[in-house]
Amino acid sequence: MNRFYVDANFEFCPVLRDRDEIDHIRKVLRYRKGDKVEIFDAKKKEYLAVIKEINRDEILFEIETVKQKRKENSLRSTLYQGIAKGTRMEFVMQKSTELGMDEIVPVRFERCVAKLDANDKKIDRWNKICLEAAKQSKRNSLCIVREAIDFVEMVEELKKYSLVLFLYEEETTLSLKKFLQEWRAREEKSVQRPLDIALIVGPEGGIGEDEARILSREGFRSVTLGDNILRTETVGATAMAMLQYEFSL
């Protein structure tokens, strides 16, 4: 069954007004009155709904079932991703969403080759990719892509998280697995839930030495994912999968 997102409280007002979604329902899927769809909304609720009325500007629904709320994820995760070239960032958006990431922040590291200015249209495209990935993976919430920020801005933001990790290819001794096991044994019981975690991934050239020193000086821990050097678009998804295994599954 096809699934759609409503950026409002659907239970209070069962209407879809997003023109792209309406065109997809009318012109591609060719749905008609009486057809059923799944809806998830801004309140992170899920519904089975029947189309009552359909036109160019809006689709009216009748809610048939309010589905049981899924168990809340014990993680609240943000990926600070070094801006990469081509379709690599699209891969990051899709796979991070599928794996449960809540927010992605493109970051301008010193080794970034790709440029991303304020209000770049790529942000809108990336948010659409996240929306489609959320629908496909049957998430009840969206992964939001924010505007790009500089490295210095990122360092300041990181101070609000319960746990900050940066994936660094020059780290050779402390694996993510070992760190998480030690951290849980030492500090997990004293941290509020959901757990706010920030993951930092550099661009194609990795995190620079000066940047790594600044992150370490601020108390953020560098970890490795193993001996193999992964592409930048693979790192965040791999780390997120390990976090989900450790904290949520």
Sequence and secondary structure as in RCSB ss.txt:
>XXXX:A:sequence
MNRFYVDANFEFCPVLRDRDEIDHIRKVLRYRKGDKVEIFDAKKKEYLAVIKEINRDEILFEIETVKQKRKENSL
RSTLYQGIAKGTRMEFVMQKSTELGMDEIVPVRFERCVAKLDANDKKIDRWNKICLEAAKQSKRNSLCIVREAID
FVEMVEELKKYSLVLFLYEEETTLSLKKFLQEWRAREEKSVQRPLDIALIVGPEGGIGEDEARILSREGFRSVTL
GDNILRTETVGATAMAMLQYEFSL
>XXXX:A:secstr
  EEEESS TTTS EE  HHHHHIIIIIS   TT EEEEEETTS EEEEEEEEE SS EEEEEEEE       SE
EEEEEEE  STTHHHHHHHHHHHTT  EEEEEE TT  S   TT HHHHHHHHHHHHHHHHTT SS  EE   EE
HHHHHHHGGG SEEEEE TT  S BHHHHHHHHHHHHGGGS SSEEEEEEE  TT   HHHHHHHHHTT EEEB 
 SS   HHHHHHHHHHHHHHHHT 
